[in-house]
Amino acid sequence: MENNTFTYQYSAARNREVENIRNKYLPHKESKLQILKKLDARAQGAGMVEGLCVGVIGALLFGVGLCFGLDALPGADWLTLLFAVLGVMTMLPAYPIYRHISRKTRERLTPEILRLSEEIMRPEKD
């Protein structure tokens, strides 16, 4: 007598793991929503690094001036004033630099962001 049984094994966790591994090796095509999110993140973070770098350099110069002022570093009193003024003058333009770069980047990216958002929100016509 012949055994005609059918066995089927399904494991959701195993299939999910296989699917994740498979997706790593498939050619990746970004959706319009993913592109829109990247453009938005770029517009939001524009100028942040530049502004922070200028501000941190100014704070470090000001800190060197404080070290001279507190006699942590041997030197003349004029070095205290020099480094403190240099530090403050370097920190002051940090926010305007951030704001300028951010505004320019937003102006450059706005048309593309608006175009993509219109394409995503507009219902597809059959």
C-alpha positions as CSV (number, residue, x, y, z in Angstrom):
1,M,0.0,0.0,0.0
2,E,1.3,3.4,-1.0
3,N,1.5,6.3,1.5
4,N,0.1,9.5,-0.2
5,T,0.4,12.0,2.6
6,F,1.3,15.6,2.2
7,T,3.3,17.4,4.8
8,Y,3.8,21.1,4.9
9,Q,5.9,23.0,7.4
10,Y,5.6,26.8,7.7
11,S,7.6,29.0,10.1
12,A,6.8,32.7,10.0
13,A,10.0,33.6,11.8
14,R,12.2,31.5,9.5
15,N,10.5,33.0,6.4
16,R,10.9,36.5,7.7
17,E,14.6,35.9,8.3
18,V,15.0,34.4,4.8
19,E,13.2,37.4,3.4
20,N,15.4,39.9,5.2
21,I,18.5,38.2,3.9
22,R,17.1,38.0,0.4
23,N,16.2,41.7,0.5
24,K,19.9,42.6,1.2
25,Y,21.0,41.2,-2.1
26,L,18.2,42.4,-4.3
27,P,18.7,45.6,-6.3
28,H,17.4,48.4,-4.2
29,K,15.2,51.0,-5.7
30,E,14.2,53.9,-3.5
31,S,10.5,54.8,-3.4
32,K,9.5,58.4,-3.8
33,L,8.6,58.6,-0.1
34,Q,12.1,57.5,0.8
35,I,13.6,60.1,-1.5
36,L,11.3,62.8,0.0
37,K,12.3,61.8,3.5
38,K,16.0,62.1,2.6
39,L,15.5,65.5,1.0
40,D,13.6,66.7,4.1
41,A,16.4,65.4,6.4
42,R,19.0,67.2,4.3
43,A,17.0,70.4,4.4
44,Q,16.5,70.2,8.2
45,G,20.2,69.5,9.0
46,A,21.7,71.9,6.5
47,G,24.3,74.2,8.1
48,M,24.3,72.4,11.4
49,V,27.8,71.0,11.0
50,E,29.3,74.3,9.8
51,G,27.6,76.3,12.6
52,L,28.7,73.9,15.2
53,C,32.3,73.9,14.0
54,V,32.5,77.7,14.1
55,G,30.8,77.8,17.6
56,V,33.1,75.0,19.0
57,I,36.2,76.7,17.7
58,G,35.1,80.0,19.3
59,A,34.3,78.2,22.6
60,L,37.8,76.6,22.6
61,L,39.5,79.9,22.0
62,F,37.4,81.5,24.8
63,G,38.4,78.6,27.0
64,V,42.1,79.2,26.3
65,G,41.5,82.8,27.4
66,L,39.9,81.6,30.6
67,C,42.9,79.4,31.3
68,F,45.2,82.4,31.0
69,G,42.9,84.4,33.2
70,L,42.8,81.8,35.9
71,D,46.6,81.3,35.7
72,A,46.2,77.7,34.6
73,L,48.5,78.6,31.8
74,P,51.4,81.0,32.5
75,G,51.2,84.1,30.4
76,A,50.4,87.8,30.4
77,D,47.0,89.3,31.1
78,W,46.9,90.6,27.5
79,L,46.7,86.9,26.3
80,T,43.5,86.5,28.4
81,L,41.9,89.5,26.7
82,L,43.1,88.4,23.3
83,F,41.8,84.9,23.4
84,A,38.6,85.9,25.1
85,V,37.8,88.4,22.5
86,L,38.9,86.1,19.7
87,G,36.7,83.4,21.1
88,V,33.6,85.6,21.4
89,M,34.1,87.0,17.9
90,T,34.4,83.5,16.5
91,M,31.3,82.3,18.4
92,L,29.1,85.2,17.3
93,P,28.7,84.3,13.6
94,A,27.9,80.6,14.3
95,Y,24.1,81.0,14.3
96,P,24.0,83.4,11.3
97,I,26.2,80.9,9.4
98,Y,23.8,78.1,10.3
99,R,20.8,80.2,9.3
100,H,22.3,81.3,6.0
101,I,23.3,77.8,4.9
102,S,20.0,76.4,6.0
103,R,18.0,79.0,4.1
104,K,20.0,78.5,0.9
105,T,19.7,74.8,1.1
106,R,15.9,75.0,1.7
107,E,15.5,77.4,-1.3
108,R,17.5,74.9,-3.5
109,L,15.6,71.8,-2.3
110,T,12.0,73.3,-2.1
111,P,11.0,72.8,-5.7
112,E,12.1,69.1,-5.7
113,I,10.4,68.5,-2.3
114,L,7.2,70.1,-3.5
115,R,7.2,68.2,-6.8
116,L,7.7,64.9,-5.0
117,S,5.1,65.6,-2.4
118,E,2.6,66.4,-5.1
119,E,3.3,63.2,-6.9
120,I,2.9,61.2,-3.7
121,M,-0.3,62.9,-2.6
122,R,-1.9,62.9,-6.0
123,P,-4.0,59.8,-6.7
124,E,-2.8,57.6,-9.5
125,K,-4.9,57.9,-12.6
126,D,-5.8,54.7,-14.4
